[in-house]
Amino acid sequence: MKQFNYIISGLSLITSTMAFSQTNQTVRPNIIYVFPDQYRNDACGFWNLKGFREYRNSKGDPTITPNLNQFARESLVLTSAQSNNPVSSPHRAMLMTGMYSANKNGVPVNCNTNSPQSTLNPASTTIGDVFSQAGYDCAYIGKYHLDTPTPNDPNNPGHYVENKKEVWDAYTPKELRHGFNYWYSYGTFNEHKNPHYWDNDGCKHEPYEYSPIHEARKAVEYIKNTGNIRDPQKPFLMMLSMNPPHSPYNSLHDCMEEDYNLYKDIPLDSLLFRPNVDRSMKKMKAAPYYFANVTGVDRAFGIILTTLKEMELDKNTIVVFTSDHGETMCSHGTTDPKNSPYAESMNVPFIIRYPQKIKPRVDSLLLSTPDIMPTLLGLAGLDKQIPTEVEGRNYSELFLDEYSSIPRPTSALYFKYADGKIFQKSMVNNYFPTSRGIKTAKYTLAFTISENRELKEILFFDDKKDPYQLKNLPLKGNEKIIKELCKELGRQLKSINDPWYKEKILNELISYK
């Protein structure tokens, strides 16, 4: 009888522990943050569907994204989420730290060996740090691209993990992982069907599998806790960064053949039908491969969503689908697919599902990249844990209640840095703030300066009347509008102590008062 009582007591203890865990799960939702690289908002197939197309004054790309389409119907979909510095590393630094300022987050340009001072500030408190300290199990899967590569190859000490002259790929040691206890990642490596990753212990993996599918499988392992790779007593944060549809996208080496077959017979003019497309560009031929990767990402995303439902974790998991920046894809004749104030570059998808908490709808919120970290913390009930140095805003209340009285953002900043003039051993050790701009619901205004701080270029578009940004408007005749936009630009640059504010660049145009 005594033995039986012990068994009963043990069972009671187990039951109470499970109940405690479930209670914690109820209080703290899981979070899955999926962000493929270079995925333009127009590439979301649902923008061509009833219930979504009515919210945009331009047409979406003819892409096939069935999983994303269904996900959007269950989610809050933002029409105007902005990547403020639309290039990989700077965006990621803003995302991870919630800070605009490159002098604070440490990343003005893409991380590589020629830019040794562009690396995530080790002292920064990142999204992984905060969630980890709040009791979350934290995972990072896929492309990281926030470390300046150093000769720290765990398999070949004293050497880089990449042998090219300008090294882009990096291994992130444990002390630089910022709270992520599960690690399956790499710096940057653009071979979609031949990816590689380093795990928690620095072991290298080369799966020879289309990277979005492989990463989705690793995400499934983490969700299912295969091999006890996470603490089941804790809620989890999983960030998954897929490389496609990032370049290269010009052959079957870069995408799945079954996805390419969906687009290969469609005339290029029908794939890239936008009136701002320069049809003389050789890049036109890349469109079927780019869209094939969009569909490949969709398939991988569907695997994750299916697993969540099968595990009955979907109801208490916040899922986000977004991107680090867009892709111009022959628009405006520019050869730079990103790093510009054009809508195709800055405007990114942002779709978030939180069943029974966030009402499915479409919203025009001008969400900026640094807003994401504090907003996710707010949604998880961790608003008091938002670091004081965060420059973004917590819009969780507005996500949960579209009629919330909290002030909506009226504008979003645009940044661009370039290499400076100071070099040491052929490496850049300072950076030049070449462009600044402001995006509102109606207008896009951006200034570019020369190295001697003189005005070089102005881009000014009425995005309501001219959604494809075909007509660069003159300053003459638009003085009142320009004045208001410059006032807002100056105010925001001052608030983050931006180099343009400190140097009073274009002071004759921009009001820094």
TALIN-V85466 format. One line per field, one symbol per residue. phi: phi as a letter, one per 30 degrees, with the letter a starting at -180 (. if undefined). psi: psi as a letter, one per 40 degrees, with the letter a starting at -180 (. if undefined). burial: # if it has 24 or more other C-alpha atoms within 12 Angstrom, else .. Layout:
BEGIN
phi=???
psi=???
burial=???
END
This chain:
BEGIN
phi=.ddddddddddddddddddddddddddcddbbccbdcicddddddddccejbddcbcbddddccbdddededdcbdccdbdbcdbdaededdddddcicddddcdjbdbedaddbddcaeeeddccededddddjcdbbbbjdchbcdebdbedcaeibddbcdecdcdbccdedcchiddcbbaadaacbdcbdbbccecidcbbdhbeeeddddddddedddidihdbdddcdbcbcbcddddeedbbaddcadddddddbdcdeedddccddcdddddddeddeddddddedddedddddddddedddhcddcbdccbaadacadhidiiddddbhbddeddddcdabbcbeiccdeacbceddcedddedddddddicddcdedddcdcdceddddbdcedddddcabdbbacbddcdbbhicdbabcddbbabccdcbbbbcbcddcicdcabcbbcdddbdchdcdddddjbeddeeddddddddddddchdedddchdhddccdcd
psi=dddddddddddddddddddddddddddhiihhhhgihfhideehdeeeiheddeeieiiiigihgddddddddeihhhdfhhhdggicddddddddeehdhdedeegdiihidegdegihhdeihidddddddeeihhihhahcfehhhigfhdegheiieieidhhdiihhideeefehdhhgiichhfgdefiiihadeehhhgefihdddddddddddddefhffeiheeiiihhhhhidifiiigeieeeihddddddedehiddddgeieehheehdedeeddddddddddddddddddddddddefeddfhhhhhaidiahdgeieeieheafieiddddhiihhhhghedhhhihiehghideeddddddddeffdeehideheiihfdddddheeieihiieihihihiiiaehihfeiheiihgdiiihhaddihhhhhiidefihdihhhigeddgdefdhhiidhefdddddddddddddddddefiddddefhfdedhhe.
burial=.......................##..######################..#...#.#################################################################.############################.#......###....#######..##################.######.#.##....###############....####.#######################..##.###...#..####.##.#...##########################....####################.#..###################.###########################.###..###########.#.....##.#########........######################........######...####..#........#..##########.#.####...##..####.
END
